[in-house]
Amino acid sequence: MTDHRIGLTLYKLDSIMDGNISDIIEALIMEDKAEKLKSGV
């Protein structure tokens, strides 16, 4: 599974399809925090 917006690639498609999306959520939260730090929000 790849999220091109944040450059994340995980080789856990079976796990993700079973609903285990915590790795994706964590990566998205980290990217959001980094963007906020860069923009000064």
C-alpha positions in Angstrom: 0.0 0.0 0.0 1.4 3.4 -1.0 0.3 6.8 0.0 2.0 9.1 -2.6 1.0 12.2 -0.7 3.4 11.5 2.1 5.7 9.0 0.4 4.6 6.1 2.6 4.9 2.5 1.4 3.8 -0.4 3.6 4.1 -4.0 2.5 1.2 -5.2 4.8 -1.8 -5.2 2.4 -3.4 -8.2 4.1 -3.2 -6.6 7.5 -4.5 -3.3 6.2 -7.4 -5.0 4.5 -8.2 -6.6 7.9 -8.5 -3.1 9.4 -5.1 -2.7 11.0 -4.5 0.9 9.8 -2.7 2.3 12.8 0.6 2.6 10.9 -1.1 4.6 8.2 -2.8 6.9 10.8 0.4 7.5 12.7 2.3 8.4 9.5 -0.5 10.8 8.5 -0.5 12.5 11.9 3.3 12.9 11.8 3.1 14.4 8.3 0.4 16.8 9.5 2.5 17.9 12.5 5.5 18.4 10.2 3.5 20.6 7.8 2.1 22.7 10.7 5.6 23.2 12.1 6.9 24.3 8.6 4.0 26.8 8.2 4.2 28.1 11.7 0.6 27.1 12.7 
